[in-house]
Amino acid sequence: MKLSCIILDDEPLAQEQVEAYISECEELVLIGKASSMQALERLLKVHQADILFLDIKFRGGDISQIGRLNIKDYIIIVITAYSHKHLTGYNLNFARDILFKPFSLERFKESLNKVISLKAVK
């Protein structure tokens, strides 16, 4: 089963890291990258995604804007450079996992294994 992914991060190096990790996982296919909520919304109008890798803060906004999407349609993995203590102001109950930058390929795959098992249950 292939899972389609979109990355939302306004840092090109962070996008490249996640893209490289996605390419290492045969279960994943990257269908797009965005650096703003508006760009993500445009991608989702054209492509159906299974997994969204979302940074906490991005160009023109932050993850609190995710409510504009029908989030139950997606598995959301948050990626962030913030520490745990800086996340208290955000409601991240919708996130299936959080990856703290910089994260290893092993940690990425661990997160992926969690969400693949969740997708299989649906």
C-alpha positions in Angstrom: 0.0 0.0 0.0 1.4 3.4 -1.1 0.6 6.4 1.1 0.7 9.8 -0.6 2.4 12.7 1.3 2.6 16.4 1.3 5.2 18.5 3.2 4.3 21.9 4.6 7.4 23.7 5.8 8.9 27.0 4.8 12.5 26.0 5.4 14.0 24.6 2.2 16.5 22.4 4.1 13.8 20.9 6.3 11.7 20.2 3.2 14.7 18.5 1.6 15.4 16.4 4.7 11.8 15.1 4.8 11.7 14.6 1.1 14.9 12.5 1.3 13.5 10.4 4.1 10.2 9.9 2.1 12.3 8.6 -0.8 13.9 6.1 1.5 10.5 4.6 2.3 8.9 2.4 -0.4 5.5 2.8 1.3 5.5 6.6 0.6 5.1 8.8 -2.4 5.6 12.5 -2.2 3.0 14.4 -4.2 3.8 17.9 -3.2 5.6 20.5 -1.0 4.2 23.8 0.3 5.6 26.7 2.3 2.3 28.3 3.2 -1.2 27.3 4.2 -2.5 28.7 0.9 -0.1 26.6 -1.1 -1.1 23.5 0.9 -4.8 24.2 0.3 -4.1 24.5 -3.5 -2.3 21.2 -3.5 -5.1 19.4 -1.6 -7.6 20.7 -4.2 -5.7 18.8 -6.9 -4.2 15.8 -5.1 -5.5 13.4 -2.5 -3.0 13.0 0.3 -2.9 10.4 3.1 -0.2 11.9 5.2 0.6 15.6 5.9 4.0 16.5 7.4 3.3 19.9 8.9 5.7 22.4 10.5 4.4 24.3 13.5 5.2 27.7 12.0 5.4 28.5 8.3 5.2 31.4 5.9 2.2 33.6 6.9 0.9 31.5 9.7 1.1 28.5 12.1 -0.4 25.2 12.7 -3.5 26.7 14.4 -4.8 27.3 10.8 -5.0 23.6 10.2 -8.6 23.8 11.3 -9.4 25.2 7.8 -8.8 21.7 6.5 -11.1 18.7 7.1 -8.3 17.2 9.2 -10.1 13.8 9.8 -9.2 13.1 6.1 -5.5 13.1 6.8 -2.8 11.5 9.0 -0.9 14.4 10.4 2.7 14.3 11.6 4.0 17.5 13.1 7.6 18.5 12.4 9.1 21.2 14.5 12.3 22.7 15.8 10.5 23.8 19.0 11.1 22.0 22.2 8.2 20.3 24.2 7.9 23.4 26.4 7.3 25.7 23.5 4.4 23.5 22.2 2.1 24.2 25.1 0.3 27.1 23.3 -0.7 24.8 20.4 -3.6 22.3 20.3 -1.9 19.3 18.7 -4.5 16.7 19.5 -5.0 16.0 15.8 -1.4 15.0 15.3 -0.6 11.3 15.2 3.1 12.0 16.0 5.6 14.8 16.5 9.1 14.8 15.0 11.5 17.2 16.6 14.1 18.7 14.3 16.7 17.5 13.6 15.4 13.9 13.5 17.0 10.8 12.1 15.9 8.4 9.4 15.3 5.8 12.1 13.0 8.2 14.1 11.2 9.1 10.8 10.6 5.4 10.1 9.4 4.8 13.6 6.8 7.5 13.1 5.9 6.1 9.8 5.3 2.6 11.3 2.9 4.2 13.8 0.8 5.8 11.1 0.9 2.9 8.7 -0.6 0.7 11.5 -3.3 3.4 12.1 -4.1 3.5 8.3 -4.4 -0.3 8.2 -7.0 -0.2 11.0 -9.2 2.2 9.0 
